[in-house]
Amino acid sequence: MTEMKGNPLSCMRKYTCSNRKFIRTESLDISEATSNQPPRGKRAFLCGVSYKNQKYELRGAAHDLKNMKSLLVEQFNFPNDSILILAEDESHCSPTRNNIEVAFKWLMRGIQHGDSLVFYFSGHGLRQPDLHGDEIDGYDETICPVDFQTKGMILDNYINDTIVKPLISGVTLHAIVDSCHSGTILDLSHAYNIHTSKWEAGHHQSVNGKGTTGGRAICVSACEDFQLAADTSALSSEKEMAGAMTSTFIKAIKEAVAKKKKITYQEILNSMNKSLKQPDRTGGLGARIRRVFHRKILQDPLLSSSEVFDTNTEFKL
């Protein structure tokens, strides 16, 4: 493995957003690429971090990103120009901390009643001691930008402040987060226990100012806060490395569509849990945990929400 790279990658190529093409030069950054008002209706921010040439490189994030975009476009009719992507390739801006924070603000800009928002992240997740006294387990959860070793991680508190609190009435945000320790990454008030089929108080203690401004936030996480998430080739028909959570999430939706069944949150969770628990499917030599030095896969997908709802409700984006 190579050493960690300290400098973030620059935005140097071509990016299309809001029906306008931007040709990148050395001086162009994501602020310019997101300067226009985002489309109304459906809007998504997808972020895949591979940490190329770094010590903790992931091989599955690029495939996760490609597969999630295809799902949004083909299954949920998201227009291509309503999807903002950060990735480590020549076609997109790099998933640096600054770019992720700018993209969060793009996702929330000018939201109106009826809008459907999606935030997707595939990459490393960590946790650190809670300094605010608002976490039951004593830890804040984080996502790791490509330059997290020099610029720092993005905390759950910041994510809540930026894409949860501003949600107004009639606006729904779905977050799909495939990383370690991602259970309460949005700091939502309620968590669904798949084993008891009951809503419980979220892992995060209820404090003022953590809710929405009338809208709804729903998060599907790869695992609970204390668990690790895996990369594996066992769940891909092409035997490509991909996040176990992303693979099983997409598989659950496609299977429901093939059977012409209503896609519900409960069906998605049940299908994901079953796929992840199948013996010899996600374990073995083909699996890579998204933390170094851990080999056993043990993850339970977690559904959390800013408000309690019937999990047999149809899943729509």
Buried (B, 14 or more C-beta within 10 A) or exposed (E): EEEBBEEBBBBEBEBBBBEEEBEBEEEBBBBBBBEBEBBEEBBBBBBBBBBBEBEBBBBBBBBBBBBBBEBBBEBBEBBEBBBBBBBBBEEBBBBBBBBBBBBBBBBBEEBEEEBBBBBBBBBBBBBEEBEEEBBEBEBBBBBBBBBBBBBEBBBBBBBBBBBBBBBBEEBBBBBBBBBBBBBBBBBBBBBBEBEEEEBEEBBBBEEEEBBBEEBBBBBBBBBBBEBBBBBBBBBBEEEBBBBBBBBBBBBBBBBBEEEEEEBBBBBBBBBBBEBBEEEEBBBEEBBBBBBEEEEEBBBBBBBBBBBEBEBEEEBEB
